[in-house]
Amino acid sequence: MAKSKFIYIQDGNNDALCWPVANFLGFVHAADTTLLLKFLPANNTAEATAGGLVDLVTLTITTQKEKAVIKAIIKAINDAYGEDMIVVADNVNQVYISSDVTDVACTPDS
């Protein structure tokens, strides 16, 4: 049986979100230094799902490094022996999945 994995984001004190990997919808390279991650809503309400809302994570990244950051996240997701909780970005503790990630912001139900 495959173990469950979760993606963890903390953009500030008392402000963290964690989704099962199955809720991850994909990436959007929005600007030279912006990579978006989209998730099915963590609150998983019928209204949010029916309304097409997503939880949006905005990563600030080094210019031209979107591919490297995407590869790091995909590698962590696919690593069968890796951690169950994948810390993509934690501003409070300054822990990031890649040295090319410098900041994060979360917008639930957007």
Secondary structure, DSSP 8 states (H G I E B T S, - for coil): -----EEEEEEETTEEEEEEGGGEEEEEEEETTEEEEEES-TT--HHHHHTT--EEEEEEE-TT-HHHHHHHHHHHHH-TTS-SEEEEEETTTTEESSTTEEEEEEETT-
